Amino acid sequence: MSGHEDYIWRIAYLPGGERVVTCAHDKTVRIWDVEKGKQEGTSMVHEGWLHGLAVTRDGKRILSGGKDGRINVWDVETHEQIEEWASHAGYIWCIALSPDDQLAASGAEDGKIVIREMKEHGEIKHSIDAGRRVESLDFSPNGEKLACGHAGRDGRIIQIYDVESGEPVLGPIKAHEHWVHCVLWSHDGSQLFSASDGTIRCWDPETGESIGEPWTGHTGTVFSLSLSPDGTKVASGSDDNTVRFWDSRSGDPIDQPLQHERTVYAVTFSPSGEFVASGGLDQKVSIWRVPWWHDSQKQVIIMLSTYLPTLFLTTFLAVDTSFLARRASSANLSYPPPHNRLLF
């Protein structure tokens, strides 16, 4: 097996939750089989480092982009490149897909937002000059709006664009004291979350007004946000080496943070909401069971640790208890294991 040789920037689950996709600064996109705890097939390689990643909701295609300014479209099963789109003059920092998978938006160092028609082989619908580095993009749940988080000396702002016209409809919202690394819509479209300078903030996407006070708890920059499938919780990853959980309405912290060894750049909930996948500067792909999941689900945690020449891959798996009992017996281990303890 081979593993990422540089930090992981994005993670996305494929439908079903058995596989995750990652992109990293080592110029590769990789698919990981969660149940086996190892990489699936060959790596998908770019000419430069990668920061942008998106997966279609049907689980058939992966979009990735980075330093070379191009977006590559990959077949999930064959890992072969389907298309390549020359999108930007500068580094691509983010890629987002519309809820119906019909549009792909990318944002870059050159301050451009490019919206493309997926079914028309990447034909450009809009090229928007945002004027500032684009750090994060997210389509609204109805696909009618596109939220954008900016970086730069005067670019610590959020803008919202009309997808059909390409025109700004709200903003700029003076959001944070530092670059806006992530923007994220609530499932009903009534809230827009943003992450930056150790805080998470919530906004009214109709008025641009702040909803409540900033969410505090992280002691470092917050790079990534993910919303649980039921919309009630937000997960965040930070350079304080933790993943933290929050109530999406009140902003109150939930349970204890998940502790990593180094900066967490990416976090995402599994389709079931039972797990979160995370990755970052430690080059590890970690999958954790969320702390509030009930044992009544008759699932348990296994922690697989596979030592690679360049990667220590840690993966938590949900398995049938009868399987675990057999595996524990064969390995001369106690069953059930203590919570979050290394099993094998």
C-alpha positions in Angstrom: 0.0 0.0 0.0 1.0 3.6 -0.5 -0.2 6.7 1.4 -0.3 10.4 1.1 3.2 11.9 1.4 2.1 15.4 2.3 -0.8 17.1 4.1 -4.4 16.3 3.3 -6.6 19.3 2.4 -10.0 17.9 1.6 -12.0 14.8 2.4 -15.4 13.6 1.0 -17.5 10.6 1.5 -18.8 8.5 -1.4 -22.5 7.5 -1.2 -23.0 4.6 1.2 -20.2 5.6 3.5 -17.9 2.7 2.7 -15.3 4.8 0.9 -13.8 8.3 1.3 -11.9 10.4 -1.2 -9.0 12.6 -0.3 -6.8 15.2 -2.0 -3.5 16.3 -0.8 -0.4 18.5 -1.3 1.4 15.5 -2.7 -0.5 16.0 -6.0 -2.8 13.0 -5.7 -6.4 12.1 -5.2 -7.0 8.8 -3.4 -10.0 6.6 -2.6 -9.9 4.7 0.7 -11.9 1.6 1.5 -13.1 2.2 5.1 -13.9 -1.4 5.9 -10.5 -2.7 4.7 -8.6 0.3 6.1 -6.5 0.8 3.0 -6.3 2.6 -0.3 -8.4 1.4 -3.2 -6.7 1.1 -6.6 -4.3 3.6 -8.0 -3.8 7.3 -7.1 -5.1 10.0 -9.4 -2.3 12.3 -10.1 -2.1 16.1 -11.0 1.0 18.1 -12.0 0.8 20.2 -8.9 -0.6 20.2 -5.3 -4.3 19.9 -4.7 -6.8 22.0 -2.7 -10.1 21.6 -4.5 -12.2 18.4 -4.3 -15.8 17.5 -4.9 -17.8 14.3 -5.5 -21.0 14.0 -7.5 -24.0 12.9 -5.5 -24.4 9.8 -7.6 -20.9 8.8 -6.6 -19.7 8.3 -10.1 -17.3 11.2 -10.6 -14.6 13.1 -8.7 -13.6 16.7 -9.5 -10.2 17.9 -8.3 -8.0 21.0 -8.8 -5.0 22.9 -7.5 -1.8 24.5 -8.4 -2.0 23.9 -12.2 -5.2 25.8 -12.5 -7.1 23.0 -14.1 -10.0 20.8 -13.0 -9.7 17.1 -13.6 -12.8 14.9 -13.7 -12.2 11.3 -12.7 -14.2 8.1 -12.9 -14.7 6.7 -9.4 -14.5 3.1 -10.3 -11.7 3.1 -12.9 -9.7 6.1 -11.5 -9.3 7.2 -15.1 -9.5 10.8 -16.1 -12.7 11.6 -18.0 -12.2 15.3 -18.8 -9.8 18.2 -18.1 -11.0 21.8 -17.9 -8.6 24.8 -18.0 -10.3 27.0 -15.5 -8.0 29.6 -13.9 -4.8 31.5 -14.3 -4.0 31.0 -10.6 -4.2 28.2 -8.0 -7.6 26.6 -7.5 -8.5 26.6 -3.8 -12.0 25.2 -3.9 -14.6 23.3 -5.9 -18.4 23.0 -5.2 -21.2 21.2 -7.0 -24.8 22.2 -7.2 -27.4 20.0 -5.4 -28.5 18.5 -8.7 -24.9 17.9 -10.0 -25.6 20.1 -13.0 -23.1 22.9 -12.2 -19.6 22.9 -10.9 -18.1 26.1 -9.4 -14.4 26.7 -8.8 -12.6 29.5 -7.0 -8.9 30.5 -7.3 -6.0 32.7 -6.4 -6.8 34.8 -9.4 -10.0 36.1 -7.8 -12.2 34.4 -10.3 -15.2 32.2 -9.7 -16.0 29.9 -12.7 -19.3 28.2 -13.0 -19.5 25.3 -15.5 -22.2 23.2 -17.0 -21.4 19.6 -16.1 -23.6 18.0 -18.8 -22.0 20.2 -21.4 -18.5 18.9 -20.8 -17.6 21.9 -18.6 -18.9 24.7 -20.8 -18.6 27.9 -18.9 -21.8 29.4 -17.7 -20.3 32.4 -15.8 -16.8 33.7 -15.1 -17.1 36.1 -12.2 -14.4 38.5 -11.2 -14.7 38.5 -7.4 -11.6 40.7 -7.1 -10.1 38.7 -4.2 -8.7 35.2 -3.6 -11.5 32.7 -3.4 -11.1 30.3 -0.4 -14.4 28.6 -0.2 -17.6 28.1 -2.2 -21.0 26.4 -1.4 -24.2 26.2 -3.3 -27.5 26.9 -1.5 -29.8 23.9 -0.9 -32.1 25.0 -3.8 -29.1 25.6 -6.1 -30.1 29.2 -6.7 -27.3 31.0 -4.8 -23.6 30.5 -4.4 -21.8 31.6 -1.2 -18.2 32.6 -1.4 -15.5 33.1 1.3 -12.6 35.3 0.5 -9.0 35.8 1.6 -6.6 38.7 1.2 -5.7 42.0 2.9 -9.2 43.4 2.3 -10.8 40.1 1.4 -12.0 38.7 4.8 -15.5 38.8 3.5 -18.4 36.7 2.3 -20.3 37.4 -0.9 -23.4 35.6 -2.2 -24.1 35.4 -5.9 -27.2 34.6 -8.0 -26.3 31.4 -9.9 -28.6 32.1 -12.9 -27.3 35.7 -13.6 -23.9 35.5 -12.0 -24.5 38.8 -10.2 -23.9 39.5 -6.5 -27.0 39.6 -4.4 -25.6 40.1 -1.0 -22.4 41.4 0.5 -19.7 42.0 1.0 -20.3 40.8 4.6 -17.3 41.8 6.8 -17.1 38.3 8.4 -13.9 37.7 10.2 -10.5 39.2 11.2 -8.7 36.6 9.0 -9.3 34.8 5.8 -12.7 33.0 5.4 -11.6 29.4 5.0 -15.0 27.8 4.8 -18.7 28.8 4.1 -21.5 26.3 4.6 -25.3 26.5 4.1 -27.8 24.9 6.5 -30.0 22.3 4.9 -33.0 24.6 4.9 -31.1 27.6 3.6 -31.9 29.8 6.6 -28.3 29.9 7.9 -24.9 30.4 6.4 -21.9 29.3 8.5 -18.4 30.6 8.1 -15.1 29.6 9.7 -11.8 31.6 10.1 -9.9 33.1 13.0 -10.6 30.6 15.8 -14.3 31.3 15.5 -17.4 30.0 13.6 -20.1 32.5 12.8 -23.7 32.2 11.6 -25.3 34.6 9.2 -28.8 35.4 7.8 -28.3 34.8 4.1 -31.1 37.2 3.2 -29.9 40.2 5.2 -26.3 39.5 5.9 -26.9 40.1 9.6 -25.1 38.0 12.2 -27.2 35.3 14.0 -26.1 35.2 17.6 -22.5 35.6 18.8 -19.4 34.0 17.3 -18.9 30.4 18.4 -15.8 30.2 20.5 -13.8 27.2 21.7 -11.1 26.6 19.1 -7.7 28.1 20.0 -6.5 28.2 16.4 -7.7 28.9 12.9 -10.8 27.0 11.8 -10.3 25.5 8.3 -13.2 23.2 7.7 -16.9 22.8 8.5 -19.4 20.0 7.9 -23.1 19.7 8.7 -24.6 16.5 10.0 -27.1 14.7 7.7 -30.0 15.7 10.0 -28.8 19.3 10.1 -28.6 19.6 13.8 -24.8 19.5 14.4 -21.7 21.1 12.8 -18.2 19.6 12.9 -15.2 21.8 12.7 -11.5 21.2 12.1 -8.7 23.5 13.3 -5.0 24.1 13.6 -5.4 23.6 17.4 -5.3 19.9 16.4 -8.9 19.2 17.2 -12.3 18.4 15.6 -15.1 20.0 17.6 -18.9 19.6 17.5 -21.5 22.3 17.8 -25.3 22.6 17.9 -26.2 24.2 14.6 -28.9 26.4 16.1 -27.5 27.6 19.4 -23.8 27.3 18.6 -23.3 25.5 21.9 -20.4 23.0 22.0 -21.3 19.3 22.1 -19.3 16.7 24.0 -15.5 16.6 23.9 -13.3 17.4 21.0 -11.5 14.8 19.0 -7.7 15.2 19.5 -5.3 14.9 16.6 -1.5 15.2 16.6 -1.4 18.1 14.2 -3.5 20.6 12.3 -6.9 19.4 11.0 -7.6 20.8 7.5 -10.6 18.7 6.5 -13.6 17.1 8.3 -16.8 15.7 7.0 -19.7 13.7 8.3 -20.5 10.2 6.9 -23.9 9.9 5.0 -25.4 8.1 8.1 -24.1 10.7 10.5 -22.5 8.0 12.7 -18.9 8.9 11.7 -16.7 11.9 10.8 -13.7 11.6 8.6 -10.8 14.0 9.2 -7.3 14.7 7.9 -4.6 17.3 7.8 -1.0 18.0 8.5 -0.3 14.6 10.0 -1.0 12.9 6.6 -3.5 10.5 8.3 -7.0 9.6 7.2 -9.0 9.1 10.4 -12.6 8.0 10.8 -14.2 8.5 14.2 -17.5 7.4 15.6 -19.3 10.5 16.8 -19.4 10.7 20.6 -23.2 10.9 20.9 -24.0 7.7 18.9 -25.9 5.2 21.0 -24.7 1.7 21.7 -28.2 0.5 21.1 -27.3 0.8 17.4 -25.5 -2.6 18.0 -22.4 -1.3 16.4 -19.0 -1.0 17.9 -15.7 0.6 17.2 -12.6 -1.0 15.8 -9.4 1.0 15.3 -7.3 -0.2 12.5 -3.7 1.0 12.4 -1.8 0.2 9.3 1.9 1.2 9.3 3.0 2.5 5.9 6.4 3.8 4.8 5.0 7.3 4.6 1.6 7.1 6.3 0.1 5.9 9.6 -3.5 5.3 8.6 -6.0 5.3 11.4 -9.5 4.1 10.6 -12.5 3.4 12.8 -15.0 0.9 11.5 -18.6 0.0 12.4 -19.1 -3.7 12.2 -21.5 -6.4 13.3 -20.8 -7.4 16.9 -20.7 -11.1 16.0 -17.9 -10.3 13.5 -16.0 -8.4 16.2 -16.4 -11.2 18.7 -14.9 -13.7 16.3 -12.0 -11.3 15.3 -11.3 -10.5 18.9 -11.2 -14.1 19.9 -8.8 -15.0 17.0 -6.5 -12.1 18.1 -6.7 -13.0 21.8 -8.3 -9.7 22.7 -11.0 -8.8 25.1 -14.5 -8.1 23.9 -16.2 -5.7 24.0 -13.2 -3.3 24.0 -13.1 -0.1 26.1 -14.4 3.0 24.3 -12.0 4.4 21.7 -9.2 2.0 22.7 -6.8 0.5 20.1 -8.1 -3.0 19.3 -5.6 -4.2 16.7 
